[in-house]
Amino acid sequence: MYIKTINNILNINNIKEKTKKYIKKKIYKFKSIKIFIINKNIYYTYKNLFKILNITKKKKNNINIFKINILKNQIIKKNIYIIIINNLKKKINYILYINIQKNIKFSFITHYISIKNNNIKYKNIIKIKKLSHIYYINLLVNNYLSIYKIYNYIYLNKKSKLDITNFYINIKKIKIYSKYHLNKKSNLTINNISIPKFKNKFIFKNKIIHKYKNSQSFYKHKCLINKQSKISINSLIKIKKQSKNSISYLINKNLYINKNFKLINKPKIQIFNKSSKCKHKTIMTNINKNIIFFLLNRGINIKNIIKIISISFIKHILKYIKNTNLKKILYNKIISKII
């Protein structure tokens, strides 16, 4: 089914009025190939979509499986924007399987939206063949406080490259289990922004496995912690014996505004050969009293000082997003959530 414009999707009968209003007001307005997965149905806004990729869906054990197969040697200039919307009261399970063939360079965004307060469980399986370079942005930025359980399985083939930026904002409770497999001369970069608000609970469990030689990984997590929130970050980097001359970095930076919170950070490193290098760093800091004193003397009140420092702490990670239009949209979205 082909839909010429975003507005035409609002005329489809089986979409509820509340969802139509949400799409019309909240959907990001930048040039991209938009794929809507609304409960069990798929809609898209690009005429020649199936010349670039194949989309199939099936249901197995009450789990909705959506498979996207991107054909090899494709030149995709536009962003592929996958918007998964759940507007039902019942719990829905998703599996999003993305198979990227060799010699492809493009960027895609996944955005999971919950119209109502409910539980969502989904699994991401991404396979990247050799000589492909992918930019991936994952958005969990909701107006409704939902509970998420996420499983990420990502496989990088020989000489492939993947840059991931994740945004986790305004979520009641989230559990994320991620596993990354790196092949020969593959390159992985992960940047996370998480902003748990009052009484939110975030759990992250990450595994980065270097299977073959000359692979590289860089993991950076920035967390802006509010009062009575709970954050747990467990990260494991495993460099196997045959993965010689591999490099890995693990960085976790935390800025807390109030003292009443709980943070558990457990970095683990396992290296089974002598030629590989690995570094890890954890930073826990609050707002510096000298900076507060300096800005108060400049006539800025304490609330605006907290906003300025919080935005400057997170803004740095947006440099990894190359699309300027999307960068502005995300920047404004993050500022609105912080305020």
MOSULLIN-V282457 format. One record per pair of residues at least 12 apart in sequence whose C-alpha atoms are under 7 Angstrom apart, sorted by the first residue. I is the first residue (numbers start at 1). J is the second residue. D is the distance in whole Angstrom. If there is no record, write none. Layout:
i=I j=J d=D
i=I j=J d=D
//
This chain:
i=1 j=43 d=6
i=2 j=44 d=6
i=2 j=45 d=6
i=2 j=46 d=7
i=2 j=47 d=6
i=3 j=44 d=6
i=3 j=45 d=5
i=4 j=45 d=6
i=4 j=46 d=7
i=5 j=45 d=6
i=6 j=45 d=7
i=19 j=87 d=7
i=19 j=115 d=7
i=30 j=325 d=7
i=30 j=326 d=7
i=31 j=78 d=7
i=32 j=78 d=5
i=32 j=79 d=5
i=32 j=80 d=6
i=32 j=81 d=6
i=33 j=45 d=6
i=33 j=46 d=6
i=33 j=78 d=6
i=33 j=79 d=6
i=33 j=80 d=5
i=33 j=81 d=6
i=34 j=80 d=6
i=34 j=81 d=5
i=34 j=82 d=6
i=35 j=81 d=6
i=35 j=82 d=5
i=35 j=83 d=6
i=36 j=82 d=6
i=36 j=83 d=5
i=36 j=84 d=6
i=37 j=83 d=6
i=37 j=84 d=5
i=37 j=85 d=6
i=38 j=84 d=6
i=38 j=85 d=5
i=38 j=86 d=6
i=39 j=85 d=6
i=39 j=86 d=5
i=40 j=64 d=7
i=52 j=70 d=6
i=52 j=71 d=6
i=52 j=74 d=7
i=53 j=68 d=7
i=53 j=69 d=5
i=53 j=70 d=4
i=53 j=71 d=6
i=54 j=68 d=6
i=54 j=69 d=5
i=54 j=70 d=7
i=55 j=67 d=6
i=55 j=68 d=5
i=55 j=69 d=7
i=56 j=68 d=7
i=63 j=93 d=5
i=63 j=94 d=6
i=64 j=93 d=6
i=64 j=94 d=5
i=64 j=95 d=6
i=65 j=94 d=6
i=65 j=95 d=5
i=65 j=96 d=6
i=66 j=95 d=6
i=66 j=96 d=5
i=66 j=97 d=6
i=67 j=96 d=6
i=67 j=97 d=5
i=67 j=98 d=6
i=68 j=97 d=6
i=68 j=98 d=5
i=68 j=99 d=6
i=69 j=98 d=6
i=69 j=99 d=5
i=69 j=100 d=6
i=70 j=99 d=6
i=70 j=100 d=5
i=70 j=101 d=6
i=71 j=100 d=7
i=71 j=101 d=6
i=72 j=101 d=5
i=72 j=102 d=5
i=72 j=103 d=6
i=72 j=104 d=6
i=73 j=102 d=7
i=73 j=103 d=5
i=73 j=104 d=6
i=74 j=104 d=6
i=75 j=104 d=7
i=75 j=105 d=7
i=76 j=106 d=6
i=77 j=106 d=7
i=79 j=106 d=7
i=79 j=107 d=5
i=79 j=108 d=5
i=80 j=107 d=7
i=80 j=108 d=4
i=80 j=109 d=6
i=81 j=108 d=6
i=81 j=109 d=5
i=81 j=110 d=6
i=82 j=109 d=6
i=82 j=110 d=5
i=82 j=111 d=6
i=83 j=110 d=6
i=83 j=111 d=5
i=83 j=112 d=6
i=84 j=111 d=6
i=84 j=112 d=5
i=84 j=113 d=6
i=85 j=112 d=6
i=85 j=113 d=5
i=85 j=114 d=6
i=86 j=113 d=6
i=86 j=114 d=5
i=86 j=115 d=6
i=87 j=114 d=6
i=87 j=115 d=5
i=87 j=116 d=6
i=89 j=116 d=7
i=89 j=118 d=6
i=91 j=118 d=7
i=91 j=119 d=5
i=91 j=120 d=6
i=92 j=120 d=6
i=92 j=121 d=7
i=93 j=120 d=6
i=93 j=121 d=5
i=93 j=122 d=5
i=94 j=121 d=6
i=94 j=122 d=4
i=94 j=123 d=6
i=95 j=122 d=6
i=95 j=123 d=5
i=95 j=124 d=6
i=96 j=123 d=6
i=96 j=124 d=5
i=96 j=125 d=6
i=97 j=124 d=6
i=97 j=125 d=5
i=97 j=126 d=6
i=98 j=125 d=6
i=98 j=126 d=5
i=98 j=127 d=6
i=99 j=126 d=6
i=99 j=127 d=5
i=99 j=128 d=6
i=100 j=127 d=6
i=100 j=128 d=5
i=100 j=129 d=6
i=101 j=128 d=6
i=101 j=129 d=5
i=102 j=129 d=5
i=102 j=130 d=5
i=102 j=131 d=6
i=102 j=132 d=6
i=103 j=130 d=7
i=103 j=131 d=5
i=103 j=132 d=5
i=104 j=132 d=5
i=104 j=133 d=6
i=105 j=132 d=6
i=105 j=133 d=5
i=105 j=134 d=6
i=106 j=133 d=7
i=106 j=134 d=5
i=106 j=135 d=6
i=107 j=134 d=6
i=107 j=135 d=4
i=107 j=136 d=6
i=108 j=135 d=6
i=108 j=136 d=5
i=108 j=137 d=7
i=109 j=136 d=6
i=109 j=137 d=5
i=109 j=138 d=6
i=110 j=137 d=6
i=110 j=138 d=5
i=110 j=139 d=6
i=111 j=138 d=6
i=111 j=139 d=5
i=111 j=140 d=6
i=112 j=139 d=7
i=112 j=140 d=6
i=113 j=142 d=6
i=114 j=142 d=7
i=114 j=144 d=7
i=115 j=144 d=7
i=116 j=144 d=6
i=117 j=144 d=6
i=117 j=145 d=6
i=117 j=146 d=5
i=118 j=146 d=5
i=118 j=147 d=6
i=119 j=146 d=6
i=119 j=147 d=5
i=119 j=148 d=6
i=120 j=147 d=6
i=120 j=148 d=5
i=120 j=149 d=6
i=121 j=148 d=6
i=121 j=149 d=5
i=121 j=150 d=6
i=122 j=149 d=7
i=122 j=150 d=5
i=122 j=151 d=7
i=123 j=150 d=6
i=123 j=151 d=5
i=123 j=152 d=6
i=124 j=151 d=6
i=124 j=152 d=5
i=124 j=153 d=6
i=125 j=152 d=6
i=125 j=153 d=5
i=125 j=154 d=6
i=126 j=153 d=6
i=126 j=154 d=5
i=126 j=155 d=6
i=127 j=154 d=6
i=127 j=155 d=5
i=127 j=156 d=6
i=128 j=155 d=6
i=128 j=156 d=5
i=128 j=157 d=6
i=128 j=160 d=7
i=129 j=156 d=7
i=129 j=157 d=5
i=129 j=160 d=7
i=130 j=157 d=5
i=130 j=158 d=5
i=130 j=159 d=5
i=130 j=160 d=5
i=131 j=158 d=7
i=131 j=159 d=5
i=131 j=160 d=5
i=132 j=160 d=5
i=132 j=161 d=6
i=133 j=160 d=6
i=133 j=161 d=5
i=133 j=162 d=6
i=134 j=161 d=6
i=134 j=162 d=5
i=134 j=163 d=6
i=135 j=162 d=6
i=135 j=163 d=5
i=135 j=164 d=6
i=136 j=163 d=6
i=136 j=164 d=5
i=136 j=165 d=6
i=137 j=164 d=6
i=137 j=165 d=5
i=137 j=166 d=6
i=138 j=165 d=6
i=138 j=166 d=5
i=138 j=167 d=6
i=139 j=166 d=6
i=139 j=167 d=5
i=139 j=168 d=7
i=140 j=167 d=6
i=140 j=168 d=5
i=140 j=169 d=6
i=141 j=167 d=7
i=141 j=168 d=6
i=141 j=169 d=5
i=141 j=170 d=6
i=142 j=169 d=7
i=142 j=170 d=6
i=142 j=171 d=7
i=143 j=170 d=7
i=145 j=170 d=6
i=145 j=171 d=5
i=145 j=172 d=5
i=146 j=171 d=6
i=146 j=172 d=5
i=146 j=173 d=7
i=147 j=171 d=7
i=147 j=172 d=6
i=147 j=173 d=5
i=147 j=174 d=6
i=148 j=173 d=6
i=148 j=174 d=5
i=148 j=175 d=6
i=149 j=174 d=6
i=149 j=175 d=5
i=149 j=176 d=6
i=150 j=175 d=6
i=150 j=176 d=5
i=150 j=177 d=6
i=151 j=176 d=6
i=151 j=177 d=5
i=151 j=178 d=6
i=152 j=177 d=6
i=152 j=178 d=4
i=152 j=179 d=6
i=153 j=178 d=6
i=153 j=179 d=5
i=153 j=180 d=6
i=154 j=179 d=6
i=154 j=180 d=5
i=154 j=181 d=6
i=155 j=180 d=6
i=155 j=181 d=5
i=155 j=182 d=6
i=156 j=181 d=6
i=156 j=182 d=5
i=156 j=183 d=6
i=156 j=186 d=6
i=157 j=182 d=7
i=157 j=183 d=5
i=157 j=186 d=7
i=158 j=183 d=5
i=158 j=184 d=5
i=158 j=185 d=6
i=158 j=186 d=6
i=159 j=184 d=6
i=159 j=185 d=5
i=159 j=186 d=5
i=160 j=186 d=5
i=160 j=187 d=6
i=161 j=186 d=6
i=161 j=187 d=5
i=161 j=188 d=6
i=162 j=187 d=6
i=162 j=188 d=5
i=162 j=189 d=6
i=163 j=188 d=6
i=163 j=189 d=5
i=163 j=190 d=6
i=164 j=189 d=6
i=164 j=190 d=5
i=164 j=191 d=6
i=165 j=190 d=6
i=165 j=191 d=5
i=165 j=192 d=6
i=166 j=191 d=6
i=166 j=192 d=5
i=166 j=193 d=6
i=167 j=192 d=6
i=167 j=193 d=5
i=167 j=194 d=6
i=168 j=193 d=6
i=168 j=194 d=5
i=168 j=195 d=6
i=169 j=194 d=6
i=169 j=195 d=5
i=169 j=196 d=7
i=170 j=195 d=7
i=170 j=196 d=7
i=170 j=197 d=7
i=171 j=200 d=7
i=172 j=200 d=5
i=172 j=201 d=7
i=173 j=200 d=6
i=173 j=201 d=5
i=173 j=202 d=6
i=174 j=201 d=6
i=174 j=202 d=5
i=174 j=203 d=6
i=175 j=202 d=6
i=175 j=203 d=5
i=175 j=204 d=6
i=176 j=203 d=6
i=176 j=204 d=5
i=176 j=205 d=6
i=177 j=204 d=6
i=177 j=205 d=5
i=177 j=206 d=6
i=178 j=205 d=6
i=178 j=206 d=5
i=178 j=207 d=6
i=179 j=206 d=6
i=179 j=207 d=5
i=179 j=208 d=6
i=180 j=207 d=6
i=180 j=208 d=5
i=180 j=209 d=6
i=181 j=208 d=6
i=181 j=209 d=5
i=181 j=210 d=6
i=181 j=211 d=7
i=182 j=209 d=6
i=182 j=210 d=5
i=182 j=211 d=6
i=182 j=215 d=7
i=183 j=210 d=7
i=183 j=211 d=6
i=183 j=212 d=5
i=183 j=215 d=7
i=184 j=212 d=5
i=184 j=213 d=5
i=184 j=214 d=6
i=184 j=215 d=6
i=185 j=213 d=7
i=185 j=214 d=5
i=185 j=215 d=5
i=186 j=215 d=5
i=186 j=216 d=6
i=187 j=215 d=6
i=187 j=216 d=5
i=187 j=217 d=6
i=188 j=216 d=6
i=188 j=217 d=5
i=188 j=218 d=6
i=189 j=217 d=6
i=189 j=218 d=5
i=189 j=219 d=6
i=190 j=218 d=6
i=190 j=219 d=5
i=190 j=220 d=6
i=191 j=219 d=6
i=191 j=220 d=5
i=191 j=221 d=6
i=192 j=220 d=6
i=192 j=221 d=5
i=192 j=222 d=6
i=193 j=221 d=6
i=193 j=222 d=5
i=193 j=223 d=6
i=194 j=222 d=6
i=194 j=223 d=5
i=194 j=224 d=6
i=195 j=223 d=6
i=195 j=224 d=5
i=195 j=225 d=6
i=196 j=224 d=7
i=196 j=225 d=6
i=196 j=226 d=6
i=196 j=229 d=6
i=197 j=226 d=5
i=197 j=229 d=6
i=198 j=226 d=6
i=198 j=227 d=6
i=198 j=228 d=6
i=198 j=229 d=6
i=199 j=228 d=5
i=199 j=229 d=5
i=200 j=229 d=5
i=200 j=230 d=6
i=201 j=229 d=6
i=201 j=230 d=5
i=201 j=231 d=6
i=202 j=230 d=6
i=202 j=231 d=5
i=202 j=232 d=6
i=203 j=231 d=6
i=203 j=232 d=5
i=203 j=233 d=6
i=204 j=232 d=6
i=204 j=233 d=5
i=204 j=234 d=6
i=205 j=233 d=6
i=205 j=234 d=5
i=205 j=235 d=6
i=206 j=234 d=6
i=206 j=235 d=5
i=206 j=236 d=6
i=207 j=235 d=6
i=207 j=236 d=5
i=207 j=237 d=6
i=208 j=236 d=6
i=208 j=237 d=5
i=208 j=238 d=6
i=209 j=237 d=6
i=209 j=238 d=5
i=209 j=239 d=6
i=210 j=238 d=6
i=210 j=239 d=5
i=210 j=240 d=6
i=210 j=243 d=6
i=211 j=239 d=7
i=211 j=240 d=6
i=211 j=242 d=7
i=211 j=243 d=5
i=212 j=242 d=6
i=212 j=243 d=4
i=212 j=244 d=7
i=213 j=242 d=6
i=213 j=243 d=4
i=213 j=244 d=4
i=213 j=245 d=6
i=213 j=246 d=6
i=214 j=243 d=7
i=214 j=244 d=6
i=214 j=245 d=5
i=214 j=246 d=5
i=215 j=246 d=5
i=215 j=247 d=7
i=216 j=246 d=6
i=216 j=247 d=5
i=216 j=248 d=6
i=217 j=247 d=6
i=217 j=248 d=5
i=217 j=249 d=6
i=218 j=248 d=6
i=218 j=249 d=5
i=218 j=250 d=6
i=219 j=249 d=6
i=219 j=250 d=5
i=219 j=251 d=6
i=220 j=250 d=6
i=220 j=251 d=5
i=220 j=252 d=6
i=221 j=251 d=6
i=221 j=252 d=5
i=221 j=253 d=6
i=222 j=252 d=6
i=222 j=253 d=5
i=222 j=254 d=6
i=223 j=253 d=6
i=223 j=254 d=5
i=223 j=255 d=6
i=224 j=254 d=6
i=224 j=255 d=5
i=224 j=256 d=6
i=225 j=255 d=6
i=225 j=256 d=5
i=225 j=257 d=6
i=226 j=256 d=6
i=226 j=257 d=6
i=226 j=258 d=6
i=227 j=258 d=5
i=227 j=259 d=7
i=227 j=260 d=5
i=227 j=261 d=5
i=228 j=260 d=5
i=228 j=261 d=5
i=229 j=261 d=5
i=229 j=262 d=6
i=230 j=261 d=6
i=230 j=262 d=5
i=230 j=263 d=6
i=231 j=262 d=6
i=231 j=263 d=5
i=231 j=264 d=6
i=232 j=263 d=6
i=232 j=264 d=5
i=232 j=265 d=6
i=233 j=264 d=6
i=233 j=265 d=5
i=233 j=266 d=6
i=234 j=265 d=6
i=234 j=266 d=5
i=234 j=267 d=6
i=235 j=266 d=6
i=235 j=267 d=5
i=235 j=268 d=6
i=236 j=267 d=6
i=236 j=268 d=5
i=236 j=269 d=6
i=237 j=268 d=6
i=237 j=269 d=5
i=237 j=270 d=6
i=238 j=269 d=6
i=238 j=270 d=5
i=238 j=271 d=6
i=239 j=270 d=6
i=239 j=271 d=5
i=239 j=272 d=6
i=240 j=271 d=6
i=240 j=272 d=5
i=241 j=272 d=5
i=241 j=273 d=5
i=244 j=273 d=7
i=244 j=275 d=6
i=244 j=276 d=6
i=245 j=275 d=5
i=245 j=276 d=5
i=246 j=276 d=5
i=246 j=277 d=6
i=247 j=276 d=6
i=247 j=277 d=5
i=247 j=278 d=6
i=248 j=277 d=6
i=248 j=278 d=5
i=248 j=279 d=7
i=249 j=278 d=6
i=249 j=279 d=5
i=249 j=280 d=6
i=250 j=279 d=6
i=250 j=280 d=4
i=250 j=281 d=6
i=251 j=280 d=6
i=251 j=281 d=5
i=251 j=282 d=6
i=252 j=281 d=6
i=252 j=282 d=5
i=252 j=283 d=6
i=253 j=282 d=6
i=253 j=283 d=5
i=253 j=284 d=6
i=254 j=283 d=6
i=254 j=284 d=5
i=254 j=285 d=6
i=255 j=284 d=6
i=255 j=285 d=5
i=255 j=286 d=5
i=256 j=285 d=7
i=256 j=286 d=5
i=257 j=286 d=6
i=257 j=287 d=7
i=292 j=305 d=7
i=307 j=338 d=7
i=307 j=339 d=7
i=311 j=335 d=7
//
